């Protein structure tokens, strides 16, 4: 078995792939001037972001999150550490049929005495939490268009001052930087113009002055930028 493995290794000309320990990119949470101004060094990253109204992670962190205890909860926990926890009511619990049945109800009759509709009846007698979803889907089937979604509310209402400042900063981005031609590129273009004038096709075919084989359209674009730069 060992000889077969050695033969396979000799036949393979690929070098052994070794995993290198890549260092993780160091994050800079205070890269923004607004966040850096309101940063507290005594708090953790998650605590700072929570105070500023931001999220440290888009996904739910593993192990749970830190909960804030009020003064009443902290005093009660210190006085009675073994207090019994009260069970919360189940929001999806459905009432029994005995409680849901109505003993009396008002009805509307026609001229012949037949019941047309029942008045005062609950729309959801069993307190089914999914009843609203069913009714909304029925309205959509009937062709009743609901309220249109107007997108994310970015007016800053209900957010912190830091988030409002970040929204205003995002609405007014920095102006784009103007890129100028380098000295070497300027000399190269001037040598092409001195030899061929405005003939960009001849410039593109010159193997000596144009070793990188720039196209005629690219050279024309660079010449236009050079002309605007000199003006």
Backbone torsions as a table, in degrees:
resi	resn	phi	psi	omega
1	UNK	NA	-39.4	-179.1
2	UNK	-66.6	-36.4	-179.5
3	UNK	-66.7	-36.9	178.6
4	UNK	-63.4	-40.7	178.3
5	UNK	-65.2	-39.3	178.9
6	UNK	-65.8	-36.7	178.0
7	UNK	-65.0	-40.0	178.5
8	UNK	-64.5	-37.6	179.1
9	UNK	-66.3	-38.4	179.7
10	UNK	-69.2	-37.0	-179.6
11	UNK	-69.0	-31.5	-178.1
12	UNK	-80.0	122.8	179.2
13	UNK	-92.9	2.0	-178.9
14	UNK	-80.6	135.7	177.3
15	UNK	-71.1	156.5	179.6
16	UNK	-67.1	132.4	-179.1
17	UNK	-89.0	123.2	-179.9
18	UNK	-115.4	133.6	-179.6
19	UNK	-81.0	127.0	178.3
20	UNK	-94.5	143.0	179.0
21	UNK	-76.5	95.0	-179.6
22	UNK	-79.3	131.3	178.5
23	UNK	-76.5	139.7	179.0
24	UNK	-72.4	149.0	179.1
25	UNK	-68.8	129.4	-178.5
26	UNK	-75.1	124.4	-179.9
27	UNK	-81.3	149.7	178.4
28	UNK	-123.6	86.9	-176.7
29	UNK	-68.6	-18.1	-179.5
30	UNK	-101.8	27.3	179.8
31	UNK	-68.5	-25.5	178.1
32	UNK	-89.5	140.6	-176.9
33	UNK	-66.9	-34.8	-179.8
34	UNK	-67.7	-43.1	179.4
35	UNK	-68.8	-39.9	-179.8
36	UNK	-63.8	-33.4	-179.3
37	UNK	-69.5	-32.5	-177.3
38	UNK	-103.1	16.6	-177.5
39	UNK	-83.4	140.5	177.5
40	UNK	-114.4	116.1	-176.8
41	UNK	-69.3	-20.4	-179.1
42	UNK	-81.1	-8.1	179.4
43	UNK	-108.0	158.5	177.8
44	UNK	-76.7	174.5	180.0
45	UNK	-63.5	-43.9	-179.5
46	UNK	-65.0	-38.6	-180.0
47	UNK	-68.5	-39.5	177.8
48	UNK	-64.4	-45.5	-178.8
49	UNK	-65.7	-37.5	178.6
50	UNK	-65.4	-38.6	180.0
51	UNK	-70.1	-33.9	-179.4
52	UNK	-83.3	-7.3	-179.6
53	UNK	85.2	24.0	-179.9
54	UNK	-114.2	174.6	179.0
55	UNK	-114.2	130.0	176.6
56	UNK	-78.8	-31.0	178.7
57	UNK	-138.0	141.0	177.1
58	UNK	-75.5	-32.7	178.2
59	UNK	-91.2	162.1	179.0
60	UNK	-71.5	126.1	-179.9
61	UNK	-68.5	147.1	178.9
62	UNK	-75.2	149.9	178.2
63	UNK	87.8	2.8	178.8
64	UNK	88.8	174.3	180.0
65	UNK	-119.2	160.2	-179.6
66	UNK	-75.1	126.4	-179.0
67	UNK	-99.7	142.5	177.2
68	UNK	-90.1	129.3	179.3
69	UNK	-99.6	132.0	177.4
70	UNK	-76.9	171.5	-178.8
71	UNK	-66.3	-36.1	179.6
72	UNK	-67.9	-41.1	179.5
73	UNK	-67.3	-39.3	-179.4
74	UNK	-67.3	-38.6	179.0
75	UNK	-68.6	-40.1	180.0
76	UNK	-68.7	-35.0	179.6
77	UNK	-71.2	-32.4	178.7
78	UNK	-73.0	-36.2	-178.8
79	UNK	-78.2	-38.7	-178.6
80	UNK	-130.6	86.9	-177.3
81	UNK	-70.2	-24.3	-176.7
82	UNK	-105.3	40.5	-178.9
83	UNK	-73.4	146.0	-178.9
84	UNK	-78.2	140.1	-180.0
85	UNK	-88.5	136.3	179.1
86	UNK	-86.7	138.1	-179.1
87	UNK	-78.0	134.7	179.3
88	UNK	-81.4	145.8	177.9
89	UNK	-67.0	142.8	-179.6
90	UNK	-76.7	119.4	-178.4
91	UNK	-69.0	-19.5	-178.6
92	UNK	-99.2	11.4	179.3
93	UNK	-74.2	135.7	-179.9
94	UNK	-105.1	132.0	-178.7
95	UNK	-65.9	155.2	179.2
96	UNK	-72.4	162.7	-176.8
97	UNK	-67.6	-28.6	-179.0
98	UNK	-65.8	-39.4	179.7
99	UNK	-75.6	-27.1	-175.2
100	UNK	-80.8	-24.7	-176.2
101	UNK	-72.1	130.5	177.9
102	UNK	-89.5	136.2	178.9
103	UNK	-81.5	-33.8	-178.9
104	UNK	-134.0	149.2	178.0
105	UNK	-157.8	146.6	176.8
106	UNK	-86.7	137.0	-179.0
107	UNK	-125.0	157.9	177.1
108	UNK	-115.4	126.6	-176.8
109	UNK	-112.7	155.3	176.2
110	UNK	-89.9	-170.3	-178.0
111	UNK	-65.5	-29.8	179.9
112	UNK	-82.5	-5.8	-179.9
113	UNK	93.1	3.6	178.4
114	UNK	-79.3	145.4	-180.0
115	UNK	-74.8	121.7	179.1
116	UNK	-90.1	-49.3	178.5
117	UNK	-153.2	161.4	-179.6
118	UNK	-103.5	128.5	-179.3
119	UNK	-97.7	144.0	176.2
120	UNK	78.0	14.8	-179.9
121	UNK	-88.5	141.1	178.6
122	UNK	-70.4	140.4	177.4
123	UNK	-72.7	-24.4	-178.6
124	UNK	-133.9	78.2	-174.2
125	UNK	-68.0	-28.0	-178.8
126	UNK	-91.7	5.9	-179.0
127	UNK	54.8	44.1	179.7
128	UNK	-76.6	120.6	-178.4
129	UNK	-68.5	-18.8	-179.9
130	UNK	-89.7	2.9	-177.9
131	UNK	-67.6	-34.0	179.6
132	UNK	-66.6	-37.1	178.5
133	UNK	-66.1	-38.9	178.8
134	UNK	-65.4	-41.0	-179.2
135	UNK	-67.9	-36.7	179.0
136	UNK	-67.4	-37.7	178.7
137	UNK	-67.9	-34.3	177.5
138	UNK	-66.6	-37.4	178.1
139	UNK	-65.6	-37.3	178.0
140	UNK	-66.3	-36.9	178.7
141	UNK	-66.9	-31.7	-179.8
142	UNK	-74.8	-6.9	179.7
143	UNK	93.5	11.3	179.5
144	UNK	-86.2	106.3	-179.2
145	UNK	-75.4	133.9	179.2
146	UNK	-84.1	-169.9	-179.4
147	UNK	-71.6	134.9	-179.5
148	UNK	-74.3	147.7	177.9
149	UNK	-80.6	124.2	-175.8
150	UNK	-92.6	13.1	178.7
151	UNK	89.7	-174.7	-178.5
152	UNK	-74.7	134.1	-179.9
153	UNK	-77.7	107.6	-177.6
154	UNK	-110.4	23.8	179.5
155	UNK	-83.0	-3.0	176.4
156	UNK	83.8	6.5	-179.2
157	UNK	-74.4	131.6	179.2
158	UNK	80.4	12.8	178.7
159	UNK	-116.1	173.4	-179.8
160	UNK	-80.3	169.9	179.8
161	UNK	-66.5	-32.1	179.3
162	UNK	-66.5	-42.9	179.3
163	UNK	-65.4	-38.7	177.0
164	UNK	-62.2	-40.9	179.2
165	UNK	-65.9	-38.2	178.4
166	UNK	-67.7	-35.7	177.8
167	UNK	-65.8	-43.4	178.8
168	UNK	-66.0	-35.9	178.3
169	UNK	-68.1	-34.9	178.6
170	UNK	-71.6	-30.3	178.7
171	UNK	-71.8	-24.4	-179.6
172	UNK	-118.5	77.8	-178.0
173	UNK	-69.5	162.9	179.5
174	UNK	-69.2	145.1	179.7
175	UNK	-65.7	147.3	-179.0
176	UNK	-66.5	144.6	179.3
177	UNK	-79.4	138.5	179.1
178	UNK	-81.5	126.9	179.9
179	UNK	-94.8	125.6	179.4
180	UNK	-104.3	157.4	177.5
181	UNK	-75.5	144.5	178.8
182	UNK	-76.6	169.1	-179.6
183	UNK	-65.9	-40.1	-179.6
184	UNK	-66.5	-39.4	178.7
185	UNK	-68.6	-35.3	178.0
186	UNK	-65.5	-42.5	178.1
187	UNK	-63.8	-39.0	-179.8
188	UNK	-64.9	-42.7	179.7
189	UNK	-68.8	-37.9	179.3
190	UNK	-66.2	-34.8	177.3
191	UNK	-67.8	-35.7	176.7
192	UNK	-67.8	-40.5	179.9
193	UNK	-68.0	-37.7	179.9
194	UNK	-64.8	-28.5	-177.7
195	UNK	-92.7	-40.0	-172.6
196	UNK	-115.5	-8.6	-178.7
197	UNK	72.4	-117.5	-179.4
198	UNK	-104.8	7.8	-177.8
199	UNK	-82.3	91.5	-178.4
200	UNK	-72.6	-26.6	178.3
201	UNK	-66.3	-41.9	177.2
202	UNK	-66.3	-35.2	176.6
203	UNK	-62.5	-40.7	-178.4
204	UNK	-68.7	-27.7	-178.2
205	UNK	-85.9	-10.4	-178.9
206	UNK	-75.7	112.7	-177.7
207	UNK	-77.1	-22.2	-176.8
208	UNK	-84.9	-50.0	179.8
209	UNK	-81.2	-18.2	-179.9
210	UNK	-124.1	66.4	-176.1
211	UNK	-68.7	-24.1	-179.5
212	UNK	-86.1	2.7	175.8
213	UNK	54.7	51.4	173.8
214	UNK	-70.5	141.2	-177.6
215	UNK	-73.6	166.2	180.0
216	UNK	-65.1	-38.5	179.3
217	UNK	-66.3	-37.9	179.8
218	UNK	-68.8	-40.4	178.6
219	UNK	-65.7	-39.8	178.0
220	UNK	-63.0	-37.6	178.2
221	UNK	-66.0	-40.1	179.0
222	UNK	-69.3	-37.6	178.4
223	UNK	-66.1	-37.2	176.9
224	UNK	-63.5	-40.3	178.2
225	UNK	-68.1	-37.1	178.2
226	UNK	-65.5	-39.4	178.7
227	UNK	-65.4	-41.9	178.5
228	UNK	-68.0	-31.3	-179.9
229	UNK	-70.7	-35.1	179.9
230	UNK	-74.5	-28.9	178.6
231	UNK	-72.8	NA	NA
